[in-house]
């Protein structure tokens, strides 16, 4: 069953009353020539538009020089199964309003799920009062980079089948069938499988005259298979990392072919029980895109966030070795000349895709690393002015790259990573080419354990499957493998890279940053790579 | 205008309001059995960076989860729309999912009404915090940091929560509680030194912001020009926060079912569980007691079971594993009713009498660790995790802290740590979540332990 906001706003007596009031007020204000920041026209639902207009109006009346507001209806659906059993079916929705204001260069933010006009306007005044409380002496005032105002439009995720229209029976049947397929291997003792769907319909308005409506859709099917040894001395798992979360619809589940893939994943979990423990040492690593996306996420995407470099995240997510901006922009050698990395929010089906960010900015595609040299940070409207002198020197506009994002109506937006992708090399290599070119190494498939320091220098990554390479051939399976890196050395040691044909999108659903911690979803396009002489440890210990 | 006059209007649902909301939902329900979980929250936060408030936020929300069952077919749905149409829709959604769900062989009937002990986790001080008071608290860190020529960053969070559970058999449980945390990282302007301090409490007004500032400032200054040391096995003195970072990981692995199924550290080689086995030093006792003033926690679980104090490890021996209602029934034991997970949680490790100075004095050559970071699982078989030291790591030589050292990555298990104990100090409440959120009540001692495994060096400050 599906419904739209208009239907339920109408069906909701309290909200309907509030919206009617809002609409009246907008009309009355228009007649009186008062502060009307938005015409009740263009995208989205007129009732929502009117409520946003009221909120912006209240913020301005209370003293805000700038304000923006988001109304969001976010629906999620979870289906969890275990072996032959459905563990949970859950439909969740949350609906609310967040308003952010700027008063004399200080931010304030308030949010409420009570959408009656009075309450929404009160949230705006609360945000203004908070901004006034936050003003300290001698502070650097927030300054926003210019952006074309009066944005109008709608944007919708690249989803062919809205997951919320697919019958729940089909979803349950598919997962249970996949579990059965996995359990054909008797040593695959435990199987869980799940589907997660999100549909976020949000309308954003700001006092620059922008009013945009967007529908974000995200889909993640997954399986986890555990094999247990007969003597209860070992167990091993295989996660379905071949299938990455995406900003697509139910077609992504169908194309993932869980039922067809499950027996192979089960066999691989069982094979891991008898795999050879890795010998510690230095190896050439051949990394599959289903693994490498996470290394890109942690060791390229995070350290090139400008708020980290400026120290704003020092208390939790950390700072960055890509610092200070004026000394590293255009000069820092991040990796080998094969390393080209770009940010974007427009790859079809990617998790960070959108038409406008939560500052109301149209995101652009921008180079972060060019031929191994660091050339730009991820930015928002608040941050771009910090880089003004570099941009002027480099003859680039001082503009936000459109990286503002809040996980929900209840959270304030701030700089979050866009899709950050490793561009394919010019030679048309594929995975097998990299393996056959390697004399002694380890091939790693799928993401596993991960950890990195607060400046993104020292990282350790595991994986799902590890294969020993000898003389250009895979000769057997290894286990207990993790590699440790120093970020610039690791990317500097990259000497082979896949071509266009081997490009795929990996993705993180739970990219965490900020306090309170907020979750972001991003894709990382990547190709297979080879890295020379990387330090490998053995993580198996006896208890 | 006084800012808190605005916030004072918002508060969480009272017992009567929660009960009345639950009754409205249950009156709409047509399923054989229905459970309603209500969470009402008022949250406030103030962040600061570069010695000034960067962002702040205040939000209020009430969510309703409905779990419906027809026979043993179960579905659930949640919403935060509390008008009649919203509630009707959430009930309908849950019932629709339940009807479409296959039979659940592990379904257990809803509980009959239960008796609950009153919770002790409420503080008026936290409930009446407003953005002005929060900003003033933050100033007690930013001002001394600025005066010292240092750069402070940090986070203050307050949570006011009311939680209720009701079901179609007449069970009703309600509790309200508060939590808060204040953490700060102070750095030198050149990025060569960094020091952290943090605290958590049910009563935010009891947190001494100025004392945290002093500690973080001192560590920032002392950590400048850190020297590199060889990775390897070191005797360590871990501050209570660092102990909390690691020991709390045990509570995530303590499920009875996975132990019985052979996929847990608590699986006995050859089959069965490690219940009754000595697994760590005999000075180790680990308890979840939500009714202790030190570790206030939830008074009921997500299915409405009253919580009780649980001793996980006593004098080094595994005393309890966590049995949910289904696994308890299957194994013929009582469900544990542990205060972990739902509605926060509580965990306390017993300590000793050593002061920090005494812990340090017993080290020939070793390391003093303030906290750990980016702690992620590596091997569930041994509860082995990796992560790094951060914001205050020092060399100890001949019983004295002598100089700052560069940070190190560990690959280590809290089980190995607790087997290698030399001495324990006095337990204290810590803020040991990496994100600085106002999480569960965790009380940990500082410890001295040998053979802690560091596997590589980090240049990160």
Interface residues (C-beta under 8 A of the other chain):
Chain A: X1 X8 X11 X12 X13 X14 X15 X84 X85 X86 X88 X89 X90 X91 X92 X93 X94 X95 X96 X98 X106 X107 X108 X109 X110 X111 X112 X113 X114 X122 X125 X126 X127 X129 X130 X132 X133 X134 X135 X136 X139 X140 X167 X168 X169 X172 X176 X189 X190 X226 X228 X231 X232 X233 X234 X235 X310 X311 X312 X313 X314 X315 X316 X318 X319 X321 X323 X410 X411 X412 X414 X449 X450 X451 X452 X453 X454 X455 X456 X457 X458 X460 X462 X480 X482 X484 X486 X512 X515 X516 X517 X535 X537 X539 X540 X541 X542 X543
Chain B: X1 X3 X6 X7 X9 X43 X45 X46 X47 X49 X50 X52 X53 X54 X55 X56 X57 X58 X59 X60 X61 X62 X63 X74 X75 X76 X77 X78 X79 X80 X81 X83 X84 X85 X86 X89 X90 X93 X94 X96 X97 X98 X100 X101 X102 X104 X105 X106 X130 X131 X132 X134 X135 X139 X142 X151 X153 X154 X155 X157 X183 X184 X185 X187 X191 X194 X196 X261 X262 X263 X265 X267 X268 X269 X270 X271 X373 X374 X375 X376 X377 X378 X379 X380 X381 X382 X384 X386 X387 X388 X390 X407 X409 X411 X413 X415 X416 X434 X435 X436 X437 X455 X456 X457 X458 X459 X460 X461
